[in-house]
């Protein structure tokens, strides 16, 4: 029993935690060449949210979800009771209100869409909103989500931080009408937060019934099934993502040391292609003298994004490109989400429609 939640015991094998102890399928992808035959990654702006006139500012960190036509935006962790709704032409309205009743929120930890249902993670629960944005159900959460994802209309996945006198770590939870199933590496004792930062704190949609997870500082991706077992591990050997990452020491100004590549989003599309977005230092990176209170705001000034696409059927990299903006996520339908601060100091979110085009043969 951990934090009042019953947990399934897991066995550690090569750094992974497997129910029953059977090793997963492993895929090794070499991505060290210049990718001359790769497809061209094309992107175009689809919508922008957040301006000095919008009643709900996206904030320094925001969560975004879409049903394909509407975009739902809320600041993360802020004292905020409304979700802003945007169309491609701008602000439409809001949904929600202050409180702890049905359809009311105080601090929103995540938004995610699946099968026409919006999952809102707030107030220690997940609220399900139907296509008319009416409450269709609620589920209690086992803890405060670090990451949250809708897997289908009735099932949510949350990645929580567990803390105890013995240790701390991340843990996964499937949340549905049938209850909560807890599993994953949170059962392992991690005695220092700096160690915990290396574990699975990125999650993304899979085409199977489960999901993908990844470490922020390792180019390795793990697919989990609905039974809580690891089904596949993909490791990429790259010439730009180091095997070992040196993290800035706690309390030091990270802008004085060139930041390492930091994985921020993964998603598998319907063609069994794994999309990966990683923040990398800009080519003209220079140390900055930045106050700690400005760290989150200033990161887009020094980082851009490398997007790579891997074909899981052939275990090959099929696209690679550096994009001149600060990506924070990949939405359910493949949109890239990026943010910047405008001339008024307002956080603005941009959504890009991204497509692959075969390279023209010379």
ABEGO torsion letter per residue (X at the ends): XBGGBBBBBBBBBGGBBBBGGBBBBBBBBBBABAGAABBBBBBBBABBBEBAABABBAEABBBBBBAGABBBBBBBGBBBABBBBBBAAEBAEBBEBBEABBGBBABBAEBBBBGGBBBBBBGGBBBBBBAAGBBAEBBBBAEBBABBBBABAABBBBBBBBBBAAEBEBBBBBBBAAEBBBBEAAABBBABAAAAAABBABBBBBABABBBBBBAABBBBBBBBAAGBBABBBBBBBAABBABBBBBBBGBBAAABBBBBBBABBBBBAAGBBBBBBBBBBAABBBBBBBAAAAAAAAAAABBBBBBBBBAAAGBBABBBBBABBBABBBAAGBBBBBBBBAAGBBBBBBBBBBBBBBBBX
